[in-house]
Structures are given as structure tokens and as C-alpha cells.
């Protein structure tokens, strides 16, 4: 059954979870293609979230890498960060990253995250799939890290942290661009940047990337993101 809240269309109710220590690369591709994400060994997918007690449509996102092109603003972000040094290496939870996380979580007023382990698991190097960390530094000072899970033909962003002092660098966009660059350069077909909502929200910046698709919970298909913008209003469904 479909629902609506105040004229906003909501998808079928889905709230699934399971735990897995190891998952083959091809199966990771399949799980991401069916709307799943994972934090460490905990896999989950859900279609409706709540913000200030108001339900909102949660849409898994993916970028078709063969069709991706940077926007004018994204090229500007790259130019603004030409002084950044990147290191890409297997994941580890280091004191340096933990200290950066403590700065990162100061940005939050609600749902403040507890620790990196919440998102990466206690032993991320052991699975359930290979994971990389993309480390951005200026003058040997680490200011942003993103964590990228790797499948066979897909990669999925698990989490990203940054020093709020460097917000002017647009680190959320910067790390997404680096993830896309890595995935495309390594022959991946899709890059999954996480979830967003059809309307305004804290993850709205993710919806400004080209070649973006959203997952339709109702029929299990991926649609161009703009279709969700057009289809979010309804007048014939049951109201919550």
C-alpha cells in the first residue's frame, strides 16, 4: 500500500536488516542494486525515515559512471582544492581519523553519531567486503576522509568525515568527486553515494551530480532522479 503525508507521496513500507561477516563482491553489487547499505557487518534498507517526527521518502542513489560529467560548480570545487594531497589505502580506524571524527560530529545537533565504529564496524579491514579510505590533506594536515566499500562492478560510499573549519572547501562534494574518480578509473559501472530524499534535506548536495538514479521501492527499478522530483506529490493515496 502507498501512503501520503500532507500531499507528499511515500513509498511502500520497507524496513529490512541482516548481519553478514563476509559477502562476495558480485553479491555486494546485487545488494546495492536492491537498495541495501551496510555499516560494518550490519546490512539494512528502509524506505521511510523521520525528520522532526515527519515521515520522509528515503531514496537510495546511484551514479551511472559511464554517463557522469562534472558540473561547472563541481569543477570549481576541484580548482579550489588543487592544493590537496590525496592518499587512498585500505581502511583502518586510526587515532588521527578518530580525532577528525570528533571534530566532524560537532556539526550535528540531532542524531549525533557516537563513533566511527558505528559506520565502519569494529574491524572494517576484515569485511564484509574490501573497503578503502580516501584521505585528503593540506600541508600534511588531514581534513577529510571518505570510506568506500568495493564490490565487483560497483562501489558504495559508507561514510565521510571532515573538519568543519574546512567547510569552505565543500568537502562533501570533494570526497564524492574523488570516490567517483576512483570508481570510474577502476572500471566500475556504478557508484552508490548513499540515500537522499526527493525534497530539501541535509543530503541534497548528493542530488546535484549528473547521471544520478533513484531506486523505486514500489517496483524495484532505478529511475532518473528527476522522475522522483516530479512524482513526489500525490492526491489519491491513503493519508497518514
PyMOL commands that set and color helices and strands:
alter all, ss='L'
color gray80, all
select helices_A, chain A and resi 25-33+65-67+72-80+95-107+116-120+124-126+164-169+171-185+204-208+225-231
alter helices_A, ss='H'
color red, helices_A
select strands_A, chain A and resi 3-5+8-10+15-19+37-39+42-46+48-51+54-57+59-64+85-90+131-138+141-150+154-162+190-196+212-216+221-224+238-239
alter strands_A, ss='S'
color yellow, strands_A
deselect
rebuild
show_as cartoon
